[in-house]
């Protein structure tokens, strides 16, 4: 269930978004209040809400609206560091923000238009200082030729640049890349300098033009990442690796 319905950057889309946000938020709050369990609502599957907020200013409204519920939490991921607009909000600990990170080389070659790694790490520290629950998404893990060096360096850098307050209870999610032929063709047209992420030697089909890393490759990747995480973040939870 999502608080945001559409994320197309055009006037009609945002008109629908503003008209419906009250209704959608009411549904989330009612569902949360009626549930016997403590529910966490993922509200960021349709867009990056930190980026969207630079245009709509919708995120402070959402956080302020939800904070007085008796039960429930909100969570969303982001690849952007423009978090200053929400740092002073009274969120009452009900919001978990998960920062998606990757090695700088992969950000530069794949994640065009997103915030640099330095800015993302600084944003994590700011959010934690402001009392938000924070998680870190290492995603998508892309197995380029020197991937072990890149991800070892990334995890080591996190251990050095995250504050002690963050490292006390930050959790991790690790997601290996799923390659989509259709999406890649679209990205190639939009970003002609992007690298080709398909590697037939280490990938296998999973239907409908999608590919994933072969089982042995994926298992080797998971083993390596777990080893690095245990070395640098031995006391922090890895929620899942997929």
C-alpha positions as a printed NumPy array, in Angstrom:
array([[  0.   ,   0.   ,   0.   ],
       [  1.522,   3.275,  -1.078],
       [  1.066,   6.862,  -0.084],
       [  2.144,   8.002,  -3.545],
       [  0.231,   6.929,  -6.634],
       [  2.137,   8.29 ,  -9.601],
       [  5.6  ,   9.648, -10.16 ],
       [  5.565,  10.952, -13.705],
       [  7.075,  14.398, -13.886],
       [  4.179,  16.204, -15.528],
       [  1.454,  18.507, -14.257],
       [ -1.403,  16.051, -14.681],
       [  0.398,  13.387, -12.695],
       [  1.09 ,  15.725,  -9.813],
       [ -2.454,  17.037,  -9.832],
       [ -3.687,  13.484,  -9.296],
       [ -1.047,  12.939,  -6.619],
       [ -2.103,  15.957,  -4.557],
       [ -5.813,  15.224,  -4.932],
       [ -5.385,  11.638,  -3.758],
       [ -2.735,  11.953,  -1.065],
       [ -5.288,  12.665,   1.69 ],
       [ -7.349,   9.65 ,   0.691],
       [ -4.341,   7.346,   0.459],
       [ -2.938,   8.489,   3.779],
       [ -6.302,   7.93 ,   5.447],
       [ -6.322,   4.361,   4.124],
       [ -2.846,   3.717,   5.492],
       [ -3.703,   5.159,   8.904],
       [ -6.997,   3.247,   9.156],
       [ -5.318,  -0.016,   8.165],
       [ -2.561,   0.577,  10.699],
       [ -4.966,   1.415,  13.516],
       [ -7.161,  -1.642,  12.878],
       [ -4.3  ,  -4.126,  12.625],
       [ -3.479,  -6.346,  15.572],
       [  0.155,  -6.296,  14.465],
       [  2.534,  -3.384,  14.132],
       [  2.637,  -2.734,  10.383],
       [  5.352,  -1.051,   8.351],
       [  4.19 ,   0.539,   5.097],
       [  6.562,   0.76 ,   2.133],
       [  5.696,   4.092,   0.495],
       [  8.632,   4.434,  -1.888],
       [  8.211,   1.684,  -4.473],
       [  6.925,   3.962,  -7.227],
       [  9.547,   6.697,  -7.07 ],
       [ 12.426,   8.131,  -5.088],
       [ 10.637,  10.277,  -2.507],
       [ 13.675,  12.366,  -1.577],
       [ 14.112,  13.425,  -5.209],
       [ 10.374,  13.894,  -5.685],
       [ 10.244,  16.057,  -2.579],
       [ 12.464,  18.677,  -4.219],
       [  9.528,  19.348,  -6.558],
       [  6.411,  18.512,  -4.537],
       [  7.397,  19.102,  -0.893],
       [  5.139,  16.116,  -0.247],
       [  7.421,  14.263,   2.155],
       [  7.167,  16.645,   5.144],
       [  3.378,  16.547,   4.802],
       [  3.41 ,  12.735,   4.806],
       [  5.662,  12.483,   7.852],
       [  3.734,  15.106,   9.815],
       [  0.42 ,  13.461,   8.922],
       [  1.507,  10.   ,   9.999],
       [  3.367,  10.839,  13.193],
       [  0.302,  10.878,  15.464],
       [ -0.902,   7.382,  14.63 ],
       [ -1.013,   5.037,  17.609],
       [  0.556,   2.196,  15.598],
       [  2.505,   1.64 ,  12.437],
       [  5.587,   2.917,  10.667],
       [  6.566,   4.17 ,   7.214],
       [  9.677,   3.264,   5.236],
       [ 11.177,   4.174,   1.889],
       [ 14.504,   3.871,   0.027],
       [ 16.455,   6.62 ,  -1.724],
       [ 19.567,   7.233,  -3.79 ],
       [ 19.633,  10.959,  -3.036],
       [ 21.203,  13.122,  -0.347],
       [ 18.788,  16.103,  -0.312],
       [ 17.452,  15.351,   3.159],
       [ 17.713,  18.75 ,   4.849],
       [ 13.985,  19.512,   4.423],
       [ 13.01 ,  16.637,   6.726],
       [ 15.713,  16.852,   9.381],
       [ 13.796,  19.176,  11.716],
       [ 10.478,  17.32 ,  11.529],
       [  8.892,  15.734,  14.586],
       [  8.605,  12.221,  13.136],
       [  8.346,  10.473,  16.521],
       [ 10.585,   7.634,  15.37 ],
       [  7.955,   6.283,  12.985],
       [ 10.001,   6.663,   9.793],
       [ 12.744,   4.368,   8.507],
       [ 14.813,   5.7  ,   5.616],
       [ 16.974,   3.223,   3.7  ],
       [ 19.833,   4.714,   1.735],
       [ 20.785,   2.774,  -1.384],
       [ 24.528,   2.755,  -1.988],
       [ 27.043,   1.36 ,  -4.448],
       [ 30.76 ,   1.774,  -5.106],
       [ 31.601,   5.171,  -6.591],
       [ 32.703,   3.584,  -9.865],
       [ 29.323,   1.898, -10.322],
       [ 27.434,   5.058,  -9.359],
       [ 29.404,   6.948, -12.006],
       [ 28.855,   4.345, -14.736],
       [ 25.358,   3.09 , -13.964],
       [ 23.402,   5.305, -11.554],
       [ 23.357,   8.464, -13.651],
       [ 21.872,  11.583, -12.089],
       [ 21.913,  10.252,  -8.527],
       [ 23.843,  11.586,  -5.541],
       [ 27.524,  10.784,  -5.099],
       [ 28.553,   8.213,  -2.505],
       [ 30.042,  10.878,  -0.225],
       [ 26.743,  12.748,  -0.147],
       [ 24.751,   9.594,   0.564],
       [ 26.958,   8.675,   3.513],
       [ 26.691,  12.21 ,   4.887],
       [ 22.913,  12.03 ,   4.497],
       [ 22.779,   8.782,   6.494],
       [ 24.691,  10.458,   9.32 ],
       [ 22.389,  13.498,   9.226],
       [ 19.23 ,  11.387,   9.268],
       [ 20.422,   9.36 ,  12.243],
       [ 21.38 ,  12.515,  14.11 ],
       [ 17.815,  13.747,  13.461],
       [ 16.444,  10.607,  15.103],
       [ 15.337,   8.671,  12.046],
       [ 15.683,   4.915,  11.863],
       [ 18.169,   4.226,   9.085],
       [ 19.028,   1.255,   6.937],
       [ 21.496,   0.742,   4.144],
       [ 20.676,  -0.979,   0.875],
       [ 23.74 ,  -2.283,  -0.923],
       [ 21.943,  -2.467,  -4.229],
       [ 21.987,  -3.425,  -6.923],
       [ 25.143,  -5.487,  -6.476],
       [ 26.665,  -5.568,  -9.958],
       [ 29.395,  -8.101, -10.649],
       [ 31.731,  -6.126, -12.88 ],
       [ 35.267,  -7.433, -13.444],
       [ 36.749,  -5.923, -10.27 ],
       [ 33.604,  -6.209,  -8.162],
       [ 35.246,  -7.779,  -5.108],
       [ 37.732,  -4.947,  -4.822],
       [ 34.996,  -2.34 ,  -5.291],
       [ 32.582,  -3.772,  -2.715],
       [ 35.321,  -4.488,  -0.174],
       [ 36.429,  -0.883,  -0.523],
       [ 32.822,   0.32 ,  -0.211],
       [ 32.116,  -1.601,   2.994],
       [ 35.426,  -0.499,   4.512],
       [ 34.633,   3.108,   3.634],
       [ 31.25 ,   2.829,   5.327],
       [ 32.893,   1.551,   8.493],
       [ 35.161,   4.6  ,   8.538],
       [ 32.727,   7.365,   7.533],
       [ 29.492,   6.393,   9.267],
       [ 29.106,   7.851,  12.736],
       [ 29.173,   5.643,  15.811],
       [ 25.519,   6.494,  16.356],
       [ 24.677,   5.044,  12.936],
       [ 26.858,   1.974,  13.351],
       [ 25.208,   1.15 ,  16.662],
       [ 22.002,  -0.154,  15.063],
       [ 21.969,   0.395,  11.293],
       [ 20.679,  -2.622,   9.372],
       [ 21.597,  -3.787,   5.883],
       [ 19.758,  -5.169,   2.872],
       [ 21.756,  -6.616,  -0.031],
       [ 20.191,  -7.094,  -3.457],
       [ 21.936,  -8.581,  -6.474],
       [ 21.14 ,  -7.048,  -9.84 ],
       [ 18.41 ,  -8.513, -12.028],
       [ 19.081,  -7.598, -15.644],
       [ 16.119,  -6.555, -17.782],
       [ 16.677,  -6.416, -21.543],
       [ 13.789,  -3.965, -22.052],
       [ 14.846,  -1.589, -19.287],
       [ 18.44 ,  -1.724, -20.447],
       [ 17.493,  -0.75 , -24.004],
       [ 15.557,   2.215, -22.641],
       [ 18.517,   3.246, -20.488],
       [ 20.919,   2.893, -23.412],
       [ 18.833,   5.35 , -25.407],
       [ 18.634,   7.772, -22.498],
       [ 22.249,   7.31 , -21.37 ],
       [ 24.405,   6.328, -24.347],
       [ 27.561,   6.254, -22.203],
       [ 26.203,   3.595, -19.855],
       [ 28.033,   0.267, -19.616],
       [ 26.56 ,  -3.031, -20.777],
       [ 25.502,  -4.954, -17.674],
       [ 24.656,  -8.224, -19.405],
       [ 27.305, -10.94 , -19.156],
       [ 26.25 , -14.266, -20.662],
       [ 29.125, -16.07 , -18.921],
       [ 27.752, -15.451, -15.444],
       [ 24.03 , -14.843, -16.079],
       [ 21.056, -17.086, -16.747],
       [ 17.538, -16.367, -17.942],
       [ 14.607, -16.027, -15.579],
       [ 11.901, -15.378, -18.191],
       [ 10.385, -12.428, -20.036],
       [ 13.663, -10.849, -21.04 ],
       [ 15.109, -10.886, -17.539],
       [ 18.392, -12.393, -16.403],
       [ 19.986, -13.117, -13.056],
       [ 23.392, -14.301, -11.907],
       [ 23.944, -18.04 , -12.072],
       [ 23.583, -19.905,  -8.794],
       [ 27.295, -20.595,  -8.247],
       [ 28.196, -17.004,  -9.088],
       [ 25.479, -15.683,  -6.814],
       [ 26.523, -17.988,  -3.951],
       [ 30.149, -16.874,  -4.279],
       [ 28.993, -13.253,  -4.204],
       [ 26.867, -13.782,  -1.121],
       [ 29.682, -15.582,   0.701],
       [ 32.121, -12.779,  -0.062],
       [ 29.727, -10.025,   1.018],
       [ 28.819, -11.812,   4.241],
       [ 32.519, -12.157,   5.047],
       [ 33.14 ,  -8.459,   4.472],
       [ 30.083,  -7.441,   6.468],
       [ 31.128,  -9.688,   9.354],
       [ 34.595,  -8.129,   9.284],
       [ 33.494,  -4.492,   9.269],
       [ 29.972,  -4.647,  10.777],
       [ 29.975,  -7.716,  13.027],
       [ 27.19 ,  -6.437,  15.277],
       [ 24.748,  -5.266,  12.619],
       [ 21.916,  -7.24 ,  11.067],
       [ 21.722,  -8.197,   7.406],
       [ 17.969,  -8.368,   6.894],
       [ 18.329, -10.377,   3.697],
       [ 20.498, -11.046,   0.669],
       [ 18.589, -11.701,  -2.539]])
